[in-house]
Amino acid sequence: MSKTVSAVDARRTFGDLLNRVTIANEEIIIERAGKKVAKLVSCEQQPQGNRNEGKLDFRTSAGLGREVWQAIDLEKYLKTERQEWE
């Protein structure tokens, strides 16, 4: 049996949700802005087919966010950050 919770409630009650998944074998659907975005299930419930399905592969993330740093004056940014630590 699955239960649907909002992302805010999931963050606030994460420990309880983990208990429900592991002890009661419940399936928790997490929604954000009314859309289903994630499913929390116990590892024993996970299908044995493709074990990498749903896992992050950080090898494919090289270069993500590069455009953010292109618009920043790096020397000025580092100087400001270092001054805050002094």
C-alpha positions as CSV (number, residue, x, y, z in Angstrom):
1,M,0.0,0.0,0.0
2,S,1.4,3.4,-0.9
3,K,1.0,6.7,0.9
4,T,1.6,10.1,-0.8
5,V,3.2,13.0,1.1
6,S,4.4,16.4,0.0
7,A,8.1,17.2,-0.2
8,V,7.9,19.5,2.8
9,D,6.2,16.8,4.9
10,A,8.8,14.3,3.7
11,R,11.6,16.5,4.8
12,R,10.0,17.2,8.2
13,T,9.1,13.6,8.9
14,F,11.9,11.7,7.1
15,G,12.8,9.5,10.0
16,D,9.2,8.4,10.5
17,L,8.9,7.7,6.8
18,L,12.0,5.5,6.9
19,N,10.5,3.5,9.7
20,R,7.3,3.0,7.8
21,V,9.2,1.8,4.8
22,T,11.5,-0.5,6.6
23,I,9.3,-1.9,9.3
24,A,5.8,-1.8,7.7
25,N,7.1,-2.3,4.1
26,E,5.1,0.8,3.0
27,E,5.7,2.6,-0.2
28,I,5.9,6.4,0.1
29,I,5.3,8.6,-2.9
30,I,6.7,12.1,-2.6
31,E,5.1,15.0,-4.5
32,R,6.3,18.5,-5.2
33,A,3.8,21.0,-6.5
34,G,1.3,18.3,-7.1
35,K,3.6,16.1,-9.2
36,K,5.0,12.8,-8.2
37,V,8.8,13.2,-8.0
38,A,10.1,10.3,-6.0
39,K,9.3,6.9,-4.4
40,L,10.7,5.7,-1.1
41,V,10.7,1.9,-0.9
42,S,12.6,-0.6,1.1
43,C,15.7,-2.2,-0.5
44,E,14.0,-5.6,-0.2
45,Q,11.1,-4.4,-2.4
46,Q,13.3,-3.1,-5.1
47,P,13.0,-5.2,-8.3
48,Q,16.0,-7.3,-9.1
49,G,16.0,-6.4,-12.8
50,N,18.3,-3.3,-13.4
51,R,20.0,-2.6,-10.1
52,N,21.4,0.7,-11.4
53,E,18.0,2.1,-12.3
54,G,17.2,5.2,-10.3
55,K,20.8,5.6,-9.1
56,L,22.9,8.7,-9.8
57,D,25.9,8.3,-12.1
58,F,28.3,11.1,-11.2
59,R,30.5,10.2,-14.2
60,T,27.9,11.9,-16.4
61,S,27.8,15.2,-14.4
62,A,31.2,16.5,-15.5
63,G,30.9,20.2,-16.4
64,L,27.5,20.8,-15.0
65,G,27.1,24.3,-13.6
66,R,30.1,25.5,-15.6
67,E,28.1,28.5,-17.0
68,V,27.5,29.8,-13.4
69,W,31.2,30.4,-12.8
70,Q,31.8,32.0,-16.3
71,A,29.8,35.0,-15.3
72,I,31.8,35.6,-12.0
73,D,35.0,37.5,-11.7
74,L,36.9,34.7,-9.9
75,E,39.7,36.8,-8.5
76,K,37.2,39.3,-6.9
77,Y,35.1,36.4,-5.6
78,L,38.1,34.7,-4.0
79,K,39.3,37.9,-2.5
80,T,35.9,38.6,-0.9
81,E,35.6,35.1,0.5
82,R,39.1,35.2,2.0
83,Q,38.4,38.5,3.6
84,E,35.3,37.1,5.3
85,W,37.5,34.3,6.9
86,E,40.1,36.7,8.3
